[in-house]
Amino acid sequence: MLPNESKLRKELPPLGPRLWMVPVGFGGVILIGAFLLSMPFLQAGPGMAPSLLDTLFVAVSATCVTGLSTFNIAEAYHPFGLGVVAVLIQVGGLGIFTAGLLITMFGGDRPSLSEEKTIDNTIGKVKSMRPKQVFGYACFFIVIFELAGAVLLFLLGPPIGQGGVDGGLGVRMGHSLFHAVSAFCNAGFSSFPEGISVWRDHGSALLVINFLVIGGGIGLISLIQLRNRIRKHHSKHTQSRWTIQTRLCLWSTVVLLVLGTAAILVFERNHTLQGLPTGQRVSLALVHSVMLRTAGFSVVDLEQMNPDTILGSLVWMYIGGCPGSMAGGIKTVTFAVILLTAWSALQRRESIQLWGRKIEPKFVQIAVMISFLAGMMIVVGVGALMITEGSNPHLPADRRWLSLIFEVVSAFSTVGLSLNVTPHLTAAGKVVVMALMFIGRVGPLMLALHLARPLKPSKVNYPREDLSLG
């Protein structure tokens, strides 16, 4: 046994209770939310009352910060009902942001070595900071981003009367706050019946939405490092060095947003962006590129999109956002490690070398495992929906496969975009999509807790043997 192995095993509690805290916690919030949303006084009227299955669907989607819905929540719920949806989004987002921290904080102020591994696997490296401090930072960023976003949307959004909005300043502030929470948590729900398409002609408001989505999808550790970098920028006695994770998060975010925007401008020039001014084309293309990071808002008709754009969107949704963020997907750093592994192999290098540092082989193994498991879940999900929706007359016959694949990737990556499939799902199809949203959100957190456990030492040192690959 390795020197620290026995210590780690003694410090680490049994795996079962720690793993089950995540699904039980999220499941409890979902059931409470579904119960509240089923109350008649939160619904717009008897004719608008959703079924219990549809109510549960929205509760799952909100808590897992996805954004898919089988009905228009803005038309079905009173403002207090929309407030319940916003609370579910906020609780779900905070739980995702801080799951590893909340688990380790129960053990005391100073985390053990194994608990530090749990934090590292869920949000990233946190040097010389206790869990309570990081949790405080998480709450700080959530409050600052969402309050600032709400104020800016209040000032820059459309006037009362647009989007079916009637009322005074309080109503407008309510809508602004709802969208700020939904955007930063990467949920994609809107309190407008038409969604955020009411802001198509308000580019400044769309920029605020983009900023909130990017902030929520960039990762807690990256936000902390950015804050420390800004704070120490003018200090001559302190030096702040970017971690590899933060660099990969920032660079991958910029590259994916730029490439996504450029591809949408090219492929949609004769489709959803046709006839629009150049400035608005860029604005709407940027919005769609940002939303593919698992936010789920839409300002164009996705059904009218070029199939090439939809195919590229599948890749962007599969990648998702950054580790330790509100976003889903396999994560940008995972994708970057896969690419760097391929590049290192072509360069005949034994390991990944980046910015004067070497990436340990274990992270390559984890990246491959995450990508494989996500791919298998998507394949299983598509197969399940093909069974449940194979004879669904509401799905377009010419794009059935593409629509179902898009629905599965969107649900598993907790994106929230749909090619108008969600409202027409059968009861069995709704259960499949709910399972995909739940697994796509809870699965990575449980996997992170599992990977926090120490490696099993090999008792026998076997001889090596080469394989023929490719």
C-alpha positions in Angstrom: 0.0 0.0 0.0 1.2 3.5 -0.9 2.3 5.8 2.0 -0.8 8.0 1.8 -3.2 5.3 0.8 -4.0 4.1 4.3 -4.5 7.7 5.5 -6.8 8.5 2.6 -8.9 5.4 3.1 -9.3 6.2 6.8 -10.2 9.8 6.1 -12.7 9.1 3.3 -16.2 8.1 4.5 -17.9 5.2 2.8 -18.6 5.9 -0.9 -22.3 5.1 -0.8 -23.6 7.9 1.5 -21.6 10.5 -0.2 -22.7 9.5 -3.6 -26.4 9.3 -2.7 -26.4 12.8 -1.2 -26.3 14.3 -4.8 -29.3 12.5 -6.4 -31.3 12.5 -3.2 -30.8 16.2 -2.8 -31.7 17.1 -6.3 -34.6 14.6 -6.3 -36.0 16.1 -3.1 -35.9 19.6 -4.6 -37.6 18.4 -7.8 -40.5 16.7 -5.9 -41.0 19.8 -3.7 -41.0 22.0 -6.8 -43.4 19.7 -8.6 -45.8 19.7 -5.6 -45.8 23.5 -5.5 -46.2 24.0 -9.2 -49.2 21.7 -9.1 -51.1 24.1 -6.8 -54.1 25.6 -8.6 -53.4 29.1 -7.1 -50.1 29.3 -8.9 -51.6 28.5 -12.3 -53.1 30.9 -14.8 -56.5 29.2 -14.9 -58.3 25.9 -15.1 -57.9 25.6 -18.9 -54.1 26.2 -18.6 -53.5 23.7 -15.8 -50.7 21.3 -16.9 -50.8 17.6 -16.2 -48.9 16.1 -13.3 -46.4 14.6 -15.7 -45.8 17.9 -17.4 -45.5 19.7 -14.0 -42.9 17.1 -13.0 -41.1 17.6 -16.3 -40.8 21.4 -15.7 -39.6 20.8 -12.1 -36.9 18.4 -13.4 -35.9 20.8 -16.2 -35.7 23.9 -13.8 -33.8 22.1 -11.0 -31.3 20.6 -13.6 -31.1 24.1 -15.2 -32.0 22.8 -18.6 -34.9 24.9 -20.0 -36.9 22.2 -21.9 -40.6 22.4 -21.3 -43.7 20.6 -22.7 -45.8 23.8 -22.4 -45.3 27.6 -22.2 -44.7 28.3 -18.6 -45.2 32.1 -19.1 -48.8 31.4 -20.2 -49.5 28.6 -17.7 -48.4 30.2 -14.4 -49.1 33.3 -12.5 -46.1 35.4 -11.4 -45.9 33.5 -8.1 -45.7 30.3 -10.1 -42.9 31.7 -12.2 -41.2 32.7 -8.9 -41.3 29.0 -7.9 -39.6 28.1 -11.2 -37.0 30.8 -10.6 -36.3 29.4 -7.1 -35.9 25.9 -8.5 -33.4 27.3 -11.0 -31.5 29.1 -8.3 -31.4 26.2 -5.9 -30.4 23.8 -8.7 -27.7 26.2 -10.0 -26.2 26.8 -6.5 -26.2 23.1 -5.9 -24.3 22.5 -9.2 -21.9 25.3 -8.4 -21.0 24.1 -4.9 -22.0 20.4 -4.7 -18.5 19.3 -3.7 -18.1 22.2 -1.2 -21.4 21.5 0.5 -20.5 17.8 1.0 -17.1 18.6 2.5 -18.3 21.4 4.6 -20.3 19.0 6.7 -17.0 17.5 7.9 -15.6 20.7 9.5 -13.7 23.8 8.6 -10.5 22.2 7.5 -10.9 19.6 4.7 -8.9 16.4 4.7 -6.7 15.4 1.8 -9.5 13.3 0.4 -12.0 16.1 0.7 -9.7 18.4 -1.1 -9.8 15.9 -4.0 -13.6 16.0 -3.9 -13.4 19.8 -4.3 -10.8 19.6 -7.0 -12.9 17.1 -9.0 -16.1 19.1 -8.8 -15.0 22.7 -9.3 -11.2 22.7 -9.6 -8.0 23.5 -7.7 -8.5 25.8 -4.8 -5.1 26.6 -3.2 -4.9 27.9 0.4 -8.7 28.4 0.6 -11.1 26.6 2.9 -14.5 25.2 1.6 -16.4 27.9 3.5 -14.4 30.6 1.8 -15.0 29.2 -1.7 -18.7 28.7 -0.9 -18.8 32.4 0.1 -17.2 33.3 -3.2 -19.8 31.2 -5.1 -22.7 33.0 -3.3 -20.9 36.4 -3.9 -20.6 35.8 -7.7 -24.2 34.6 -8.0 -25.6 37.6 -6.2 -23.4 40.2 -8.0 -23.9 38.7 -11.5 -27.7 38.3 -11.1 -28.4 41.6 -9.4 -26.2 43.5 -12.0 -27.9 41.6 -14.8 -31.4 42.3 -13.5 -30.7 46.0 -13.2 -29.2 46.2 -16.7 -32.1 44.2 -18.2 -34.5 46.5 -16.4 -32.8 49.5 -18.0 -32.2 48.1 -21.5 -35.1 45.8 -22.0 -38.2 46.4 -24.1 -40.9 48.8 -22.8 -44.0 47.4 -21.0 -46.5 46.2 -23.6 -44.1 44.1 -25.6 -44.0 40.3 -25.2 -47.5 40.4 -23.7 -46.2 42.2 -20.7 -48.7 44.5 -18.9 -48.2 46.3 -15.6 -45.9 48.7 -13.9 -42.2 48.9 -13.0 -42.6 46.0 -10.6 -43.7 43.7 -13.3 -40.7 44.8 -15.5 -38.3 44.3 -12.6 -39.8 40.8 -12.0 -39.2 39.8 -15.6 -35.6 41.3 -15.5 -34.8 39.4 -12.3 -36.2 36.1 -13.7 -34.1 36.3 -16.8 -31.0 37.3 -14.9 -31.4 34.2 -12.7 -32.2 32.0 -15.7 -29.3 33.3 -17.8 -26.6 33.1 -15.1 -27.7 29.6 -14.1 -27.7 28.6 -17.8 -31.3 27.5 -17.5 -32.9 29.0 -20.6 -36.4 29.5 -19.2 -38.2 32.8 -20.0 -41.1 34.6 -18.4 -42.2 36.0 -21.7 -44.6 33.9 -23.8 -42.4 34.5 -26.9 -39.1 34.0 -25.0 -36.2 36.4 -25.3 -37.1 36.8 -29.0 -38.9 40.0 -27.7 -35.3 41.4 -27.4 -34.3 40.6 -31.0 -34.2 44.4 -31.7 -32.6 45.2 -28.4 -28.9 44.3 -29.0 -27.7 45.7 -25.7 -30.2 43.6 -23.7 -29.0 40.5 -25.6 -25.4 41.4 -24.8 -26.4 41.4 -21.1 -27.9 37.9 -21.5 -24.8 36.7 -23.3 -22.6 38.1 -20.5 -24.6 36.3 -17.8 -24.6 33.0 -19.6 -20.8 33.2 -20.2 -20.3 34.1 -16.6 -22.3 31.2 -15.3 -20.6 28.8 -17.7 -17.0 29.8 -17.2 -16.5 28.0 -13.9 -16.2 29.0 -10.2 -12.4 28.7 -10.1 -11.9 30.8 -13.2 -14.1 33.5 -11.7 -12.1 33.4 -8.5 -8.9 33.6 -10.4 -10.2 36.5 -12.5 -11.2 38.3 -9.4 -7.8 37.8 -7.7 -6.0 38.8 -10.9 -7.9 42.1 -11.1 -7.4 42.7 -7.4 -3.6 42.1 -7.6 -3.1 43.8 -10.9 -1.7 47.0 -9.4 0.2 45.3 -6.6 4.0 45.2 -7.0 4.5 42.7 -4.1 2.1 40.0 -5.2 2.2 37.8 -8.2 -0.8 35.8 -9.5 -0.3 33.0 -11.9 -3.0 31.6 -14.1 -3.6 27.9 -13.6 -3.7 25.6 -16.6 -7.4 25.0 -16.0 -8.3 28.7 -16.0 -6.3 29.2 -19.2 -7.9 26.3 -20.9 -11.4 27.5 -19.8 -10.8 31.1 -21.1 -9.1 30.1 -24.4 -11.6 27.4 -25.2 -14.5 29.7 -24.4 -13.2 32.4 -26.7 -12.4 30.0 -29.5 -15.7 28.1 -29.4 -17.7 31.4 -29.3 -15.8 32.9 -32.2 -15.9 29.7 -34.3 -19.6 29.2 -33.5 -20.6 32.7 -34.4 -18.6 32.6 -37.7 -20.1 29.3 -38.7 -23.7 30.5 -37.9 -23.1 33.6 -40.0 -22.0 31.5 -42.9 -24.5 28.7 -42.8 -27.5 30.9 -41.8 -27.0 33.8 -44.2 -29.7 32.5 -46.5 -31.9 31.0 -43.8 -32.8 32.4 -40.4 -30.5 35.5 -40.8 -31.6 36.3 -44.3 -32.6 39.9 -45.0 -31.4 41.2 -41.6 -28.9 44.1 -41.2 -25.3 43.1 -40.7 -25.2 44.3 -37.1 -28.3 42.3 -36.2 -26.9 39.2 -38.0 -23.8 39.3 -35.9 -25.8 39.9 -32.7 -28.2 36.9 -33.3 -25.4 34.6 -34.4 -23.4 35.4 -31.3 -26.5 34.8 -29.1 -27.0 31.3 -30.7 -23.3 30.5 -30.3 -23.4 31.5 -26.6 -26.7 29.6 -25.9 -25.1 26.4 -27.3 -23.0 26.5 -24.2 -26.1 25.0 -22.5 -28.2 28.1 -21.9 -31.2 27.2 -24.1 -32.5 30.7 -25.0 -33.4 31.1 -28.6 -34.0 34.3 -30.8 -34.5 32.5 -34.1 -36.8 29.7 -35.3 -34.6 26.6 -34.9 -36.9 24.5 -37.2 -35.9 26.9 -40.1 -32.2 26.4 -39.5 -29.8 24.9 -42.0 -29.2 21.2 -41.3 -25.5 22.0 -41.4 -25.9 24.5 -38.5 -27.9 22.0 -36.5 -25.2 19.4 -37.0 -22.5 21.8 -35.8 -24.8 22.8 -32.9 -24.8 19.2 -31.8 -21.0 19.3 -31.4 -21.1 22.6 -29.5 -23.8 21.3 -27.1 -21.9 18.0 -26.6 -18.8 20.0 -25.5 -20.8 22.4 -23.2 -19.3 24.8 -20.7 -16.4 24.8 -18.3 -15.7 22.6 -15.3 -17.2 23.7 -12.0 -19.8 25.9 -13.8 -23.6 25.9 -14.3 -23.2 24.5 -17.8 -23.5 20.9 -18.8 -21.8 18.8 -21.6 -18.5 17.0 -21.3 -16.9 20.4 -20.5 -14.4 22.5 -22.5 -11.4 21.3 -20.6 -12.3 17.6 -21.3 -12.5 18.4 -25.0 -9.3 20.3 -24.9 -7.5 17.4 -23.3 -8.7 15.0 -25.9 -7.5 17.3 -28.7 -4.2 17.9 -27.0 -3.7 14.1 -26.5 -4.2 13.6 -30.2 -1.8 16.4 -31.0 0.8 15.1 -28.6 0.5 11.6 -30.2 1.1 13.2 -33.7 4.1 15.0 -32.3 5.4 11.8 -30.8 5.5 13.2 -27.3 5.1 11.0 -24.2 2.8 13.5 -22.5 0.8 16.7 -23.0 3.0 19.7 -22.5 1.2 23.1 -22.3 2.4 26.5 -21.1 5.5 25.1 -19.4 3.6 22.4 -17.6 2.9 18.7 -18.1 -0.6 17.2 -17.9 -0.6 13.9 -15.9 -1.8 10.8 -17.9 -4.6 10.2 -15.4 -6.4 13.3 -16.7 -6.2 11.9 -20.2 -7.8 8.7 -19.0 -10.6 10.6 -17.2 -11.2 12.8 -20.3 -11.6 9.7 -22.5 -13.9 8.1 -19.9 -16.1 11.1 -19.7 -16.4 11.5 -23.4 -17.1 7.8 -23.9 -19.8 7.6 -21.1 -21.5 10.8 -22.5 -21.5 9.3 -26.0 -23.0 6.1 -24.8 -25.7 7.9 -22.9 -26.6 9.8 -26.0 -26.7 6.6 -28.1 -29.0 5.0 -25.5 -31.2 8.1 -25.3 -31.6 8.3 -29.1 -32.5 4.6 -29.2 -35.1 5.0 -26.4 -36.7 8.0 -28.1 -36.8 6.1 -31.4 -38.8 3.5 -29.7 -41.2 5.9 -27.9 -41.5 8.4 -30.7 -41.2 6.1 -33.7 -44.8 6.5 -34.7 -45.3 10.0 -33.4 -47.3 11.9 -36.1 -46.3 15.3 -34.8 -42.6 14.9 -35.7 -41.4 15.8 -39.2 -40.8 12.7 -41.2 -37.9 14.2 -43.2 -36.0 15.3 -40.1 -37.1 12.8 -37.5 -33.7 11.4 -36.8 -32.0 14.8 -36.6 -34.8 16.2 -34.4 -34.6 13.3 -31.9 -30.7 13.4 -31.8 -30.9 17.1 -31.2 -33.5 16.6 -28.4 -31.3 13.9 -26.7 -28.1 15.9 -26.8 -29.9 19.0 -25.6 -31.4 17.2 -22.7 -28.3 15.2 -21.6 -26.1 18.3 -21.9 -28.8 20.4 -20.1 -28.9 22.9 -23.0 -32.7 23.4 -23.4 -32.9 23.9 -27.1 -35.4 21.9 -29.1 -36.6 21.5 -32.7 -40.2 21.7 -31.5 -40.0 18.1 -30.3 -40.5 18.6 -26.5 -44.2 19.8 -26.7 -45.1 16.8 -28.8 -43.4 14.0 -26.8 -45.5 11.0 -25.7 -45.7 10.2 -22.0 -42.9 7.6 -22.4 -40.8 10.1 -24.3 -41.2 12.7 -21.6 -39.9 10.2 -19.0 -36.9 9.4 -21.2 -36.1 13.1 -21.6 -36.5 13.7 -17.8 -34.1 10.8 -17.1 -31.6 12.3 -19.6 -31.8 15.7 -17.9 -31.4 14.3 -14.5 -28.5 12.0 -15.4 -26.8 14.7 -17.4 -26.8 17.0 -14.4 -26.4 14.6 -11.5 -24.2 12.0 -13.2 -21.1 14.2 -13.5 -21.3 15.3 -9.9 -21.5 11.7 -8.7 -18.7 10.7 -11.0 -16.6 13.5 -9.5 -17.2 12.2 -6.0 -16.3 8.7 -7.2 -13.0 9.9 -8.7 -12.1 11.7 -5.5 -11.4 8.3 -4.0 -7.8 7.1 -3.9 -6.5 4.8 -6.7 -6.2 1.1 -5.9 -2.5 0.2 -5.8 -1.4 -2.6 -8.0 -0.2 -5.6 -6.0 1.7 -7.1 -8.9 4.0 -5.3 -11.3 3.1 -7.0 -14.6 5.4 -6.8 -17.7 4.4 -4.4 -20.4 3.2 -5.4 -23.9 2.6 -3.3 -27.0 -0.7 -3.3 -29.0 -1.5 -2.5 -32.6 -4.0 0.4 -32.8 -5.7 1.9 -35.8 
